Amino acid sequence: MEKVRVRFAPSPTGPLHLGGVRTALYDYLFAKNQGGEFVLRIEDTDTARYVEGAEDYIEEALEWCGIIADESPKKGGKFAPYRQSERRDIYDRYTEEILKTDYAYIAFDTAEELDAIRAEFEAKGDVFSYDNKTRNLLRNSLALSEEEVQKLLAEKTPYVVRFKMPIDRTLNLVDIIRGNSSVNTNTLDDKVLVKNDGMPTYHFANIIDDHEMEISHVIRGEEWLPSLGLHTLLYEAMGWEAPQFAHLSLILKPDVSTLINKENIDSITKSFTEEFVTKNSQFSFDESAAIIKSFFSEVKSPRFKSMLNENDKDNEITASVKQFLKKGLSGKLSKRDGDKFGFPVFPLDFKDLSTGNISKGYRENGYLPEAFINMVALLGWSPADDKEILTLDEMAKEFDLNKVHKAGARFSKEKSEWFNHQYIQFKSDEELLQILKNSDLHLNIEDEKLLKIIHLMKERATFPKDIYENGKFFFEAPTSYDEKASKKAWNEETSAILAELASNLEGAEFNAENLKQVMHDFVENKGLGIGKVMMPLRLALVGELKGPDVPDILELIGREESISRINNAINNFK
Ligand code: GLU
């Protein structure tokens, strides 16, 4: 059996998004599952779309995820180079070869000429396509005489190489995930294989490299499914065996009802309205915002979807808003969704050097790579027994392309946070200590104390920074007391009770176990309900009625600070 070799072949046209990470991950998991090799190839033949920094970004992102290539531009390998821009001589060789077959021809039509023809077609209500019906009317080696072609070549007239799509053939396409389908070649056009600067287009370079690099399986996004007919024929033209194909479904936008709440409805309304009025400048911002907000306030109601679909008595603006929301809330997950709803769609922050814009990354938002990659893996694949928590190695053991879903996978912000919470729990206190120390929180506290705080707070943390944010009272005294909590916890007797407790604390040994005993005895001796002491004490220490056990808090902040916080509260409630 041939060796399994799978490649991830991104174009450096921007940062890798969630969909790209998932493709890379499935490529990797499949290769590892089969005992094969995983190759990273950079497809940078489209110089017009090249984005500075994108290649480095892709490599860094994959590394952060733990998706390590066996061969790559940086690592090299037996099929190097792995950057298409460095493989020009290989493509030149195959360009010559395909031109000797009946599957390709050269075409001299300039962009202006093609624009003019396109306009002519449009004027007649037709759509122009360079294909087996039109190619004989255009300026190419099939339509022109041999002398004319030779003359144009002698004059150094620029030309492209086009694929000669066979007439009326039905192609059977095989896809591991989608099953079989067919396409008639009359619906396909004569794609450019080599541009007039001699550089191959994606289609040609891609199949040459997959062949040269001995790729056995092509796993990629479904946006490439329409190219499968052409690719199949290109393999036929070159006389090569085609790899097996698997096209992954889309990652879909999250369910809005899980994203909009009282706290964020105004800011989400604002960003939707900004986009709406940019596209519909006839409507005012305020009026549009009011309508959009009225829809968003119904987002949790079961009627929400049908509300957007009813359109009996709508005025013009409401009808437009409904159209806009219907489109904007369904379909493919986009970068803008991340911006609007406040979740990252990229693995790492990406700074666009031309605009200075920063797109948010999972890494910088406090996600652990293990959690991120686990979440991504389950967007479209279900392991046996519907297991949810798997390490990369476990995923590789279980991965099965036959179990990858045909339908689109809905992204969920809640679920990604759930994964992170789980993985925080798997971390040891020491590991979390290192993460917090390397974060931008700049905590000024001894390791020993921080470790204890981590131990007490990690259970409720979704992100490492939550340990600090939910436990700020460990670092500083409260500056105010929650109103509702104060009403509940403090009455006229409280000051006297806490003052007496404070004096008991003066002489007590300050460890949680002993403090628990001290308070127990105190409550017992005074014949008080436990809540009468614990609640106001917690309020004095924390500022609200939350946090871990009170004796643990007392031990950690220490005698002096504890007593000072009790006195502060007594003064405050005088
Ligand atoms: N360069 C293509 C992309 O960025 C690769 C598609 C493929 O995997 O064939 O999507």
Residues whose N, C-alpha, C, O or C-beta is under 5 A from the ligand:
A	BS01	LIG	A9 P10 S11 E43 R220
